[in-house]
């Protein structure tokens, strides 16, 4: 991908101007999204819980749908904006420990995307 972007279509400098502070893997993931299987696997610990409340299930579905479409959550502050807030605030829906684990999963997804570059 670097060969195409930085040699055939432009230069690394062009890329850096167009996408400042965006790792190549992050850009690719934002274009391609994440597979449903990978998203479900990332959140398997939560999806396997039998005692999730309806709001918790809806919130997890919102997160999974988002990463399938967008590839990752770039910054956990995004969780304070729609579409996440239409379901509720993560810290109101989940105990703090679970909310932090969910944010850790989101960070892992992001780190895995950045490693691609």
Number of C-alpha atoms within 10 A of each C-alpha: 11 13 11 10 14 15 11 10 12 12 15 14 11 13 17 14 10 10 12 10 9 14 17 20 18 24 17 17 23 19 12 13 19 22 15 14 9 14 22 18 12 17 18 11 11 18 16 9 10 7 10 14 12 10 15 19 17 16 22 21 16 18 21 23 18 18 23 21 17 17 24 25 18 17 11 13 8 12 16 13 12 11 14 19 14 11 17 18 15 22 12 11 18 17 10 12 9 14 16 14 14 21 16 13 15 23 17 14 22 20 15 15 21 17 11 12 13
